[in-house]
Amino acid sequence: MHAGRMLAGRAVVLLSLAWSTHGSLAIPKIAECGLSCSQGFACKSRVNRNIFNSFCRPPPSSVPPSVLEALTLSTAMKCAPRDGCSLLLRVQASLVLHESLRGLEACSVNLDTQETQCQSVRVSRASGRRQVGWQLQVHFDCFEVTVAQSLYVTLRTVPHFCGVQLDQQYHVEDCRHEDVGRNVPVCFAGKFSYWADRSRKVILVQVPEVPGAPDYYVRLCLKWFTCNDVGVPVRVTGNRMSRTVSLPYSQELPCLCLEGWFATPDAVRMQACPFEDETEALWDAIRYHPGDRALSWEPACPVSGHVSLCWRPGPGALCHNLEHSGRPAHGRVQYPLVDTQPRLCLKFSTSRGSWVRCPFQEGHFQAWKMTVQPAASRGHLRVTFFSPSAAHFQVHLCHQRKTWPPACRPGPRATTLAPASWPLWTFPRKRLVSPTPASRAGGLT
C-alpha cells in the first residue's frame, strides 16, 4: 500500500516525465499573530476592507518608486493542543519614510477564489515628520492561509501612489511538506492508500475511516495543468460497510493519478500517481495515415523532450537522426509524406534517456507495394507499383555504395511502359548487377 499525496491546489506546474517534490525546510511556529515595526516608530495597524483604497493617485515628484525597498513572504504555523495547527502568511516589508507617506498596506489575494485580505500600518504624523528618510520595517503575521493555496501579494504605500508598489506570487506549502503533513489536520485526516492490480487493470483504493467525517470522493484523472477526469468520481458514503473502491484503467501512464477528498466545500485533495516512473506506454502512440502518408505521435501525458526521425541500419543498431527532423515533444508531432520504410524510426529523447520506435518494422503500415521482375524485353527489369490511392512514383536504378547514409551511383534511366492501368517501368540490364532488395529500397525517391 502507498500513502496518497497532496495535490497542490490549482497551481500551475510544468510537468515533465519526472514529478518534483517540495523541500522540507522547517516552518516556524508562533504563539500569537500580530504586527511589529522597527524600533523607534510609533505604528498602528488596521484591517482594511475599503475598496476605494485600490484607486491610486499620482505621486509627488519627490517620491520615487524605490521608496518601497523589499517584500519577503514566508509561512508560519500557529498550533493549539487539541485542534492541531493552522497556517499563516508572514509578510515582511521595508519602506524609506517620506514626508508624503503615512505607512504601508499589504494585500493578499487568493488566486482560486479571489478572496482578498488587506492589512495596513500607519505611522503617527509627529513620528513621521521626525523620521523622514529613515527605513521603516514592518512584519505582518496575521494573514490566514490554507494548505497548497496560491496567493498574489501586493505591497503599496499609504496613501496609494500610482506605480509605487511591489508584487509577488506565493504558493503555500502542501501536505508533502514534512511539517505541514504532520501538524495540519486536513493533511493526515484524509489520506488514502491504494494497490494497483496490473493483471486486472484496476486500482484498489482504501478510503480513510474518520469518525463523524463527511462522505469521501475518489477518482482517476490525467494530470496535465489540471487533473482531468478519467471516468466518473466514486462517492463513498459514511455508512458504507466496505471502504475499498475499485477503479479500472486502460493504460499504465505516468500522469494517471488518484485523487481523494472529503465532500466539503474547498476540500484539500490528496493525490497519488501509481505509475509515475513508467514511461514506456507514451512512445507507442504512433499513427500512420496512408491517404496522406502522415506519420504522427501525440503524448498521452506532459512530456519535456524532443522527437526526431532516425534511420536504423539493422536490428539493435544505433538509430541515426535524420537532419532537420527534430521537433519538441510538448504536443502532437506530425511528419508528412513519409514512406513505410522498415528502417525508418522515431526517436524520443528526454532528460531520462532515449527510446526508439520503428512503426514500419513489422509491415503493419504498408501503403504501397513494389515488385521487380524480368521484363518481356530481353535484358530489362520491370518494376510495378500497387497503391490503394492515386500516387506519383519515381524510380532509379543504381549501384549501392557501402556508405552511411545509404547512397547509390546512378544507373540507366527508366522508361515508362504504356498503356497500363498501373505504373510500369523498365530498365536495361546491360553491364549492371541485378539489384538486391536493399538497393531497390535505397534507390527509390
LUMKE-424721 format. One record per residue (C-alpha): residue number from 1; residue in one letter; x, y, z. Coordinates in nm, 4 decimals, padded with zeros to 6 digits. Example, Ala and Ser with C-alpha at 12.3 -4.5 7.8 and 13.67 -1.06 7.14 Angstrom:
// LUMKE-424721
NODE    k  r      east     north        up
NODE    1  A   01.2300  -00.4500   00.7800
NODE    2  S   01.3670  -00.1060   00.7140
//
This chain:
// LUMKE-424721
NODE    k  r      east     north        up
NODE    1  M   00.0000   00.0000   00.0000
NODE    2  H   00.1160   00.3532  -00.0726
NODE    3  A   00.0102   00.6682   00.1034
NODE    4  G  -00.1747   00.9238  -00.1091
NODE    5  R  -00.0105   01.2556  -00.1697
NODE    6  M  -00.1401   01.6049  -00.1784
NODE    7  L  -00.2451   01.7860  -00.4969
NODE    8  A  -00.1039   02.1336  -00.4963
NODE    9  G  -00.4365   02.3143  -00.5495
NODE   10  R  -00.4590   02.4691  -00.8917
NODE   11  A  -00.1019   02.5836  -00.9001
NODE   12  V   00.0466   02.5701  -01.2484
NODE   13  V   00.3318   02.3216  -01.2629
NODE   14  L   00.5462   02.2395  -01.5708
NODE   15  L   00.5079   01.8641  -01.5979
NODE   16  S   00.7718   01.6523  -01.7498
NODE   17  L   00.8372   01.2859  -01.7117
NODE   18  A   00.9761   01.3425  -01.3627
NODE   19  W   00.7482   01.4868  -01.0961
NODE   20  S   00.9143   01.7254  -00.8461
NODE   21  T   00.8714   01.7231  -00.4683
NODE   22  H   00.8824   02.0006  -00.2148
NODE   23  G   01.1699   02.0597   00.0182
NODE   24  S   01.1178   02.0247   00.3907
NODE   25  L   01.2602   02.3373   00.5500
NODE   26  A   01.1118   02.3785   00.8968
NODE   27  I   00.8142   02.6142   00.9246
NODE   28  P   00.8421   02.8443   01.2302
NODE   29  K   00.5708   02.8214   01.4948
NODE   30  I   00.4302   03.1324   01.6599
NODE   31  A   00.2157   03.1652   01.9711
NODE   32  E   00.0174   03.4698   01.8566
NODE   33  C  -00.0112   03.6556   01.5296
NODE   34  G   00.0384   04.0294   01.5202
NODE   35  L   00.2236   04.3238   01.3709
NODE   36  S   00.5551   04.4818   01.4590
NODE   37  C   00.7505   04.7854   01.3371
NODE   38  S   01.1106   04.8946   01.3522
NODE   39  Q   01.2245   05.0133   01.6913
NODE   40  G   01.1611   05.3832   01.7413
NODE   41  F   00.8485   05.4036   01.5230
NODE   42  A   00.5009   05.4580   01.6648
NODE   43  C   00.2809   05.2321   01.4466
NODE   44  K  -00.0863   05.1453   01.4434
NODE   45  S  -00.2379   04.8593   01.2438
NODE   46  R  -00.5807   04.8105   01.0942
NODE   47  V  -00.7643   04.5556   00.8808
NODE   48  N  -00.8690   04.7388   00.5674
NODE   49  R  -01.1811   04.6499   00.3685
NODE   50  N  -01.2244   04.9817   00.1862
NODE   51  I  -01.2491   04.9074  -00.1870
NODE   52  F  -01.1663   05.2690  -00.2736
NODE   53  N  -00.8137   05.2178  -00.1456
NODE   54  S  -00.7449   05.0244  -00.4663
NODE   55  F  -00.7504   05.3526  -00.6590
NODE   56  C  -00.4224   05.5376  -00.6799
NODE   57  R  -00.3174   05.8991  -00.7080
NODE   58  P  -00.0174   06.0432  -00.8944
NODE   59  P   00.2877   06.0532  -00.6670
NODE   60  P   00.4684   06.3794  -00.5894
NODE   61  S   00.7843   06.4241  -00.7927
NODE   62  S   00.9868   06.3798  -00.4751
NODE   63  V   00.8529   06.0238  -00.4176
NODE   64  P   01.0499   05.7714  -00.6270
NODE   65  P   00.9209   05.4138  -00.6841
NODE   66  S   01.2200   05.2873  -00.4857
NODE   67  V   01.0785   05.4098  -00.1541
NODE   68  L   00.9392   05.0551  -00.1249
NODE   69  E   01.2584   04.8600  -00.0727
NODE   70  A   01.1681   04.4966  -00.0097
NODE   71  L   00.8864   04.2421   00.0134
NODE   72  T   00.9560   03.8998   00.1662
NODE   73  L   00.6962   03.6233   00.2106
NODE   74  S   00.7060   03.3084   00.4227
NODE   75  T   00.4753   03.0659   00.6026
NODE   76  A   00.4260   03.0389   00.9774
NODE   77  M   00.2303   02.7923   01.1873
NODE   78  K   00.0069   02.8583   01.4870
NODE   79  C  -00.0798   02.5491   01.6906
NODE   80  A  -00.3395   02.4575   01.9516
NODE   81  P  -00.3114   02.1400   02.1647
NODE   82  R  -00.6415   01.9841   02.0555
NODE   83  D  -00.7087   02.1415   01.7170
NODE   84  G  -00.3705   02.0939   01.5542
NODE   85  C  -00.2002   02.3715   01.3598
NODE   86  S  -00.3180   02.6378   01.1169
NODE   87  L  -00.1077   02.8228   00.8617
NODE   88  L  -00.0369   03.1954   00.8424
NODE   89  L   00.1331   03.4074   00.5785
NODE   90  R   00.4131   03.6285   00.7099
NODE   91  V   00.4787   03.9489   00.5164
NODE   92  Q   00.7992   04.1415   00.5820
NODE   93  A   00.8320   04.4799   00.4143
NODE   94  S   01.0573   04.7824   00.4274
NODE   95  L   00.9953   05.1444   00.3313
NODE   96  V   01.2050   05.4608   00.3253
NODE   97  L   00.9840   05.7095   00.5078
NODE   98  H   00.8898   06.0231   00.3145
NODE   99  E   00.7032   06.3318   00.4294
NODE  100  S   00.4154   06.2439   00.1905
NODE  101  L   00.3766   05.8883   00.3230
NODE  102  R   00.1756   05.7710   00.6208
NODE  103  G   00.2574   05.3992   00.6116
NODE  104  L   00.2214   05.0685   00.4261
NODE  105  E  -00.0581   04.8399   00.3120
NODE  106  A  -00.0187   04.4688   00.2279
NODE  107  C  -00.2938   04.2773   00.0463
NODE  108  S  -00.3177   03.9046  -00.0223
NODE  109  V  -00.5458   03.7688  -00.2977
NODE  110  N  -00.6412   03.4003  -00.3164
NODE  111  L  -00.5948   03.3162  -00.6858
NODE  112  D  -00.8556   03.0384  -00.6663
NODE  113  T  -01.1401   03.2310  -00.5006
NODE  114  Q  -01.0287   03.5961  -00.5450
NODE  115  E  -01.0834   03.6470  -00.1726
NODE  116  T  -00.8766   03.9443  -00.0532
NODE  117  Q  -00.7224   04.0230   00.2849
NODE  118  C  -00.5583   04.3605   00.3496
NODE  119  Q  -00.3702   04.4954   00.6486
NODE  120  S  -00.2142   04.8369   00.6837
NODE  121  V   00.0210   05.0040   00.9264
NODE  122  R   00.0348   05.3781   00.9833
NODE  123  V   00.2976   05.5970   01.1413
NODE  124  S   00.1815   05.8901   01.3526
NODE  125  R   00.2275   06.2306   01.1905
NODE  126  A   00.4616   06.3510   01.4615
NODE  127  S   00.6773   06.0398   01.4358
NODE  128  G   00.6711   06.0539   01.0556
NODE  129  R   00.7992   06.4133   01.0419
NODE  130  R   01.0870   06.3351   01.2765
NODE  131  Q   01.1912   06.0186   01.0921
NODE  132  V   01.1803   06.1262   00.7262
NODE  133  G   01.4483   05.9315   00.5371
NODE  134  W   01.4583   05.6521   00.7932
NODE  135  Q   01.3937   05.2912   00.6979
NODE  136  L   01.0672   05.1517   00.8321
NODE  137  Q   01.0492   04.7728   00.8599
NODE  138  V   00.7114   04.6081   00.9158
NODE  139  H   00.6217   04.2446   00.9945
NODE  140  F   00.2633   04.1297   00.9261
NODE  141  D   00.1865   03.7836   01.0694
NODE  142  C  -00.1920   03.7526   01.0605
NODE  143  F  -00.2843   03.6575   00.7033
NODE  144  E  -00.4754   03.3299   00.7389
NODE  145  V  -00.3991   03.0823   00.4594
NODE  146  T  -00.4696   02.7168   00.3829
NODE  147  V  -00.2659   02.4248   00.2569
NODE  148  A  -00.1476   02.4499  -00.1059
NODE  149  Q  -00.3031   02.7924  -00.1581
NODE  150  S  -00.1845   03.0140  -00.4444
NODE  151  L  -00.1609   03.3812  -00.3480
NODE  152  Y  -00.0837   03.7146  -00.5086
NODE  153  V   00.0559   03.9657  -00.2590
NODE  154  T   00.0770   04.3404  -00.3193
NODE  155  L   00.2630   04.5974  -00.1095
NODE  156  R   00.1580   04.9619  -00.1503
NODE  157  T   00.2143   05.2959   00.0136
NODE  158  V  -00.0401   05.4829   00.2266
NODE  159  P  -00.1685   05.6878   00.0542
NODE  160  H  -00.1572   05.4679  -00.2556
NODE  161  F   00.0602   05.6347  -00.5198
NODE  162  C   00.0350   05.5056  -00.8770
NODE  163  G   00.3305   05.2947  -00.9861
NODE  164  V   00.4734   05.2736  -00.6339
NODE  165  Q   00.4124   04.9124  -00.5314
NODE  166  L   00.5723   04.5681  -00.5124
NODE  167  D   00.4015   04.2436  -00.6216
NODE  168  Q   00.4855   03.8801  -00.5622
NODE  169  Q   00.3201   03.5419  -00.6139
NODE  170  Y   00.3416   03.2852  -00.3376
NODE  171  H   00.2463   02.9206  -00.3059
NODE  172  V   00.1709   02.7863   00.0413
NODE  173  E   00.3324   02.4513   00.1214
NODE  174  D   00.1178   02.1430   00.0649
NODE  175  C   00.0850   01.8175   00.2584
NODE  176  R   00.4074   01.6781   00.1111
NODE  177  H   00.5978   01.9222   00.3307
NODE  178  E   00.7084   01.7384   00.6433
NODE  179  D   00.5874   01.9977   00.8977
NODE  180  V   00.2577   02.0603   00.7195
NODE  181  G   00.1789   01.6928   00.6650
NODE  182  R   00.2473   01.6104   01.0291
NODE  183  N   00.0731   01.9047   01.2005
NODE  184  V  -00.2151   02.0331   00.9846
NODE  185  P  -00.5279   01.8173   01.0387
NODE  186  V  -00.6523   01.8336   00.6804
NODE  187  C  -00.3338   01.6557   00.5692
NODE  188  F  -00.3434   01.3496   00.7919
NODE  189  A  -00.7228   01.3119   00.8238
NODE  190  G  -00.7901   01.2489   00.4534
NODE  191  K  -00.5093   01.0183   00.3408
NODE  192  F  -00.5958   00.7097   00.1401
NODE  193  S  -00.3955   00.4008   00.0485
NODE  194  Y  -00.4003   00.2040  -00.2758
NODE  195  W  -00.2793  -00.1043  -00.4593
NODE  196  A  -00.2506  -00.1490  -00.8373
NODE  197  D  -00.3649  -00.4879  -00.9705
NODE  198  R  -00.1901  -00.4904  -01.3090
NODE  199  S  -00.3298  -00.8262  -01.4181
NODE  200  R  -00.6882  -00.6974  -01.3908
NODE  201  K  -00.6003  -00.3351  -01.4763
NODE  202  V  -00.7710  -00.1948  -01.1677
NODE  203  I  -00.6530   00.0195  -00.8768
NODE  204  L  -00.7942  -00.0692  -00.5356
NODE  205  V  -00.8278   00.2349  -00.3092
NODE  206  Q  -00.8733   00.2112   00.0674
NODE  207  V  -01.0699   00.5173   00.1788
NODE  208  P  -00.9855   00.6647   00.5234
NODE  209  E  -01.2297   00.5931   00.8030
NODE  210  V  -01.2658   00.9018   01.0214
NODE  211  P  -01.5490   00.9028   01.2799
NODE  212  G  -01.8007   01.1767   01.2041
NODE  213  A  -01.6292   01.2720   00.8787
NODE  214  P  -01.8350   01.3595   00.5672
NODE  215  D  -01.8581   01.1430   00.2548
NODE  216  Y  -01.5424   01.0886   00.0532
NODE  217  Y  -01.4780   01.1121  -00.3222
NODE  218  V  -01.2219   00.9105  -00.5202
NODE  219  R  -01.1413   00.9451  -00.8889
NODE  220  L  -00.8821   00.8686  -01.1558
NODE  221  C  -00.7506   01.1600  -01.3583
NODE  222  L  -00.4808   01.2505  -01.6102
NODE  223  K  -00.2525   01.5156  -01.4667
NODE  224  W  -00.1769   01.7990  -01.7055
NODE  225  F  -00.2064   02.1592  -01.5837
NODE  226  T  -00.5137   02.0338  -01.4018
NODE  227  C  -00.6155   01.6749  -01.3385
NODE  228  N  -00.8756   01.5741  -01.5996
NODE  229  D  -01.1377   01.3117  -01.5157
NODE  230  V  -01.0923   00.9535  -01.6326
NODE  231  G  -01.4331   00.8072  -01.5641
NODE  232  V  -01.6812   00.9216  -01.3012
NODE  233  P  -01.5737   01.0038  -00.9415
NODE  234  V  -01.6886   00.7449  -00.6874
NODE  235  R  -01.8616   00.8697  -00.3725
NODE  236  V  -01.8070   00.6671  -00.0572
NODE  237  T  -02.0769   00.7398   00.1995
NODE  238  G  -02.0060   00.7463   00.5701
NODE  239  N  -02.2295   00.4432   00.6411
NODE  240  R  -02.0789   00.2245   00.3686
NODE  241  M  -01.9610  -00.1109   00.5021
NODE  242  S  -01.6659  -00.1524   00.2658
NODE  243  R  -01.4140   00.1309   00.2446
NODE  244  T  -01.2416  -00.0154  -00.0638
NODE  245  V  -01.3084   00.1231  -00.4120
NODE  246  S  -01.2064  -00.0456  -00.7399
NODE  247  L  -01.1133   00.1909  -01.0248
NODE  248  P  -01.0430   00.0376  -01.3705
NODE  249  Y  -00.7842   00.1878  -01.6057
NODE  250  S  -00.6734   00.1188  -01.9632
NODE  251  Q  -00.3049   00.2211  -01.9707
NODE  252  E  -00.0280   00.2496  -01.7137
NODE  253  L   00.0659   00.6115  -01.7755
NODE  254  P   00.2968   00.8299  -01.5632
NODE  255  C   00.0312   01.1015  -01.5399
NODE  256  L  -00.2519   00.8679  -01.4379
NODE  257  C  -00.3272   00.9744  -01.0818
NODE  258  L  -00.5669   00.9085  -00.7971
NODE  259  E  -00.7442   01.1912  -00.6180
NODE  260  G  -00.9340   01.1677  -00.2928
NODE  261  W  -01.1167   01.4369  -00.0974
NODE  262  F  -01.3906   01.4878   00.1580
NODE  263  A  -01.7286   01.6057   00.0266
NODE  264  T  -01.6971   01.9553   00.1739
NODE  265  P  -01.6539   02.2945   00.0036
NODE  266  D  -01.2909   02.3783  -00.0839
NODE  267  A  -01.1706   02.0415   00.0484
NODE  268  V  -00.7988   01.9731   00.0117
NODE  269  R  -00.7441   01.6959  -00.2438
NODE  270  M  -00.4970   01.4174  -00.1807
NODE  271  Q  -00.3190   01.2792  -00.4846
NODE  272  A  -00.1030   00.9810  -00.5776
NODE  273  C   00.0286   00.8702  -00.9180
NODE  274  P   00.0872   00.4909  -00.9099
NODE  275  F   00.2804   00.4693  -01.2389
NODE  276  E   00.4705   00.7986  -01.2285
NODE  277  D   00.8042   00.6332  -01.3148
NODE  278  E   00.6727   00.4276  -01.6074
NODE  279  T   00.7037   00.5956  -01.9470
NODE  280  E   00.7074   00.3063  -02.1959
NODE  281  A   00.3425   00.3446  -02.2950
NODE  282  L   00.3994   00.7059  -02.4012
NODE  283  W   00.6122   00.6142  -02.7019
NODE  284  D   00.3650   00.3680  -02.8535
NODE  285  A   00.1029   00.6281  -02.9509
NODE  286  I   00.2207   00.6386  -03.3150
NODE  287  R  -00.0295   00.6655  -03.6008
NODE  288  Y   00.0175   00.6383  -03.9769
NODE  289  H  -00.2370   00.7732  -04.2256
NODE  290  P  -00.1894   00.6011  -04.5648
NODE  291  G  -00.4048   00.8521  -04.7521
NODE  292  D  -00.1752   01.1499  -04.6920
NODE  293  R   00.1240   00.9369  -04.5785
NODE  294  A   00.1464   01.1275  -04.2498
NODE  295  L   00.3282   00.9777  -03.9520
NODE  296  S   00.2151   01.1285  -03.6214
NODE  297  W   00.2652   01.0903  -03.2475
NODE  298  E   00.0755   01.2556  -02.9646
NODE  299  P   00.1729   01.2193  -02.5972
NODE  300  A  -00.0889   01.0994  -02.3520
NODE  301  C   00.0966   01.2813  -02.0711
NODE  302  P   00.3014   01.6005  -02.0422
NODE  303  V   00.6486   01.5392  -02.1834
NODE  304  S   00.9574   01.7576  -02.1928
NODE  305  G   01.1925   01.6435  -02.4671
NODE  306  H   01.2377   01.6041  -02.8422
NODE  307  V   01.1220   01.3734  -03.1211
NODE  308  S   01.3132   01.3066  -03.4422
NODE  309  L   01.3121   01.0694  -03.7365
NODE  310  C   01.6057   00.8318  -03.7440
NODE  311  W   01.7433   00.5528  -03.9630
NODE  312  R   01.8309   00.2157  -03.8110
NODE  313  P   02.0534   00.0072  -04.0431
NODE  314  G   01.9617  -00.3184  -03.8708
NODE  315  P   01.8049  -00.4736  -03.5604
NODE  316  G   01.9685  -00.3434  -03.2443
NODE  317  A   02.1858  -00.0980  -03.4371
NODE  318  L   02.2263   00.2672  -03.3457
NODE  319  C   01.9480   00.4805  -03.4925
NODE  320  H   02.0957   00.7799  -03.6765
NODE  321  N   01.8982   01.1050  -03.6570
NODE  322  L   01.7804   01.2470  -03.9887
NODE  323  E   01.8709   01.6111  -04.0378
NODE  324  H   01.6070   01.8781  -03.9783
NODE  325  S   01.3559   01.6266  -03.8386
NODE  326  G   01.3785   01.7289  -03.4707
NODE  327  R   01.0572   01.8504  -03.3071
NODE  328  P   00.9736   01.9470  -02.9460
NODE  329  A   00.7699   01.6745  -02.7765
NODE  330  H   00.5303   01.9068  -02.5945
NODE  331  G   00.2293   01.8110  -02.8067
NODE  332  R   00.1243   01.6446  -03.1293
NODE  333  V   00.4111   01.5829  -03.3736
NODE  334  Q   00.3451   01.5037  -03.7403
NODE  335  Y   00.5691   01.4228  -04.0368
NODE  336  P   00.4002   01.4458  -04.3805
NODE  337  L   00.4819   01.2393  -04.6906
NODE  338  V   00.6522   00.9509  -04.5117
NODE  339  D   00.7212   00.6207  -04.6886
NODE  340  T   00.6659   00.2987  -04.4951
NODE  341  Q   01.0344   00.2094  -04.4844
NODE  342  P   01.1024  -00.0641  -04.2234
NODE  343  R   01.4263   00.1037  -04.1171
NODE  344  L   01.2665   00.4430  -04.0639
NODE  345  C   01.2066   00.5012  -03.6922
NODE  346  L   01.1093   00.7649  -03.4377
NODE  347  K   01.3497   00.8558  -03.1580
NODE  348  F   01.2203   01.0120  -02.8344
NODE  349  S   01.4739   01.1910  -02.6132
NODE  350  T   01.4155   01.3265  -02.2613
NODE  351  S   01.6308   01.4018  -01.9581
NODE  352  R   01.5860   01.0371  -01.8556
NODE  353  G   01.7188   00.8849  -02.1760
NODE  354  S   01.6052   00.7991  -02.5269
NODE  355  W   01.3672   00.5457  -02.6790
NODE  356  V   01.3320   00.4269  -03.0397
NODE  357  R   01.0151   00.3004  -03.2048
NODE  358  C   01.0128   00.1604  -03.5609
NODE  359  P   00.6458   00.1541  -03.6646
NODE  360  F   00.7052   00.0000  -04.0092
NODE  361  Q   00.9376  -00.2760  -03.8927
NODE  362  E   00.6637  -00.5400  -03.8830
NODE  363  G   00.4997  -00.4256  -04.2055
NODE  364  H   00.1698  -00.3292  -04.0438
NODE  365  F   00.1580   00.0144  -04.2081
NODE  366  Q   00.2082  -00.0810  -04.5735
NODE  367  A   00.0755   00.1921  -04.8010
NODE  368  W   00.2014   00.0609  -05.1366
NODE  369  K   00.3704  -00.2427  -05.2839
NODE  370  M   00.6574  -00.2721  -05.5305
NODE  371  T   00.7532  -00.5762  -05.7374
NODE  372  V   01.0609  -00.6255  -05.9574
NODE  373  Q   01.0529  -00.8897  -06.2343
NODE  374  P   01.2347  -00.9642  -06.5598
NODE  375  A   01.0646  -00.7743  -06.8408
NODE  376  A   00.9440  -00.9276  -07.1672
NODE  377  S   01.2196  -00.7383  -07.3460
NODE  378  R   01.5430  -00.9253  -07.3056
NODE  379  G   01.7906  -00.7572  -07.0723
NODE  380  H   01.5327  -00.5425  -06.8920
NODE  381  L   01.3711  -00.5345  -06.5456
NODE  382  R   01.0086  -00.4450  -06.4912
NODE  383  V   00.9146  -00.2506  -06.1733
NODE  384  T   00.5471  -00.2423  -06.0788
NODE  385  F   00.3768  -00.0389  -05.8071
NODE  386  F   00.0393  -00.1124  -05.6490
NODE  387  S  -00.1177   00.1701  -05.4478
NODE  388  P  -00.4636   00.1928  -05.2819
NODE  389  S  -00.4848   00.5585  -05.3834
NODE  390  A  -00.3565   00.7789  -05.6624
NODE  391  A   00.0168   00.8360  -05.6215
NODE  392  H   00.3208   00.9509  -05.8171
NODE  393  F   00.6373   00.7375  -05.8116
NODE  394  Q   00.9894   00.7995  -05.9312
NODE  395  V   01.2277   00.5096  -05.9864
NODE  396  H   01.6033   00.4980  -06.0374
NODE  397  L   01.8321   00.2006  -06.0812
NODE  398  C   02.1678   00.2406  -05.9143
NODE  399  H   02.4725   00.0639  -05.7761
NODE  400  Q   02.4604   00.0569  -05.3958
NODE  401  R   02.7588   00.2012  -05.2122
NODE  402  K   02.8619   00.0742  -04.8710
NODE  403  T   02.8448   00.4126  -04.7047
NODE  404  W   02.6317   00.5890  -04.4460
NODE  405  P   02.3795   00.7199  -04.5185
NODE  406  P   02.2953   00.4722  -04.7978
NODE  407  A   02.3904   00.6095  -05.1387
NODE  408  C   02.3759   00.4810  -05.4937
NODE  409  R   02.5682   00.5658  -05.8098
NODE  410  P   02.3018   00.6460  -06.0738
NODE  411  G   02.2459   00.3861  -06.3440
NODE  412  P   02.0423   00.3949  -06.6666
NODE  413  R   01.7184   00.5927  -06.6706
NODE  414  A   01.3843   00.4140  -06.6591
NODE  415  T   01.1398   00.4011  -06.9474
NODE  416  T   00.7677   00.4080  -06.8694
NODE  417  L   00.5628   00.1407  -07.0426
NODE  418  A   00.2288   00.2467  -07.1862
NODE  419  P  -00.0563   00.1829  -07.1912
NODE  420  A  -00.1006   00.0390  -06.8393
NODE  421  S  -00.3542   00.0560  -06.5582
NODE  422  W  -00.0732   00.0929  -06.3052
NODE  423  P   00.2767   00.2418  -06.3165
NODE  424  L   00.5281   00.0239  -06.5004
NODE  425  W   00.8950   00.0951  -06.5647
NODE  426  T   01.1681  -00.0999  -06.7439
NODE  427  F   01.5447  -00.0760  -06.7048
NODE  428  P   01.8131  -00.2059  -06.9446
NODE  429  R   02.0252  -00.4581  -06.7544
NODE  430  K   02.3339  -00.4494  -06.9756
NODE  431  R   02.6541  -00.4334  -06.7703
NODE  432  L   02.4518  -00.3997  -06.4469
NODE  433  V   02.4489  -00.6293  -06.1476
NODE  434  S   02.0953  -00.7350  -06.0553
NODE  435  P   01.9967  -00.5113  -05.7613
NODE  436  T   01.9408  -00.6582  -05.4158
NODE  437  P   01.6223  -00.5818  -05.2199
NODE  438  A   01.8152  -00.3314  -05.0108
NODE  439  S   01.9397  -00.1452  -05.3164
NODE  440  R   01.5910  -00.1335  -05.4630
NODE  441  A   01.4572   00.0304  -05.1496
NODE  442  G   01.7501   00.2687  -05.1339
NODE  443  G   01.7091   00.3618  -05.4977
NODE  444  L   01.3524   00.4912  -05.4646
NODE  445  T   01.2957   00.8636  -05.4307
//
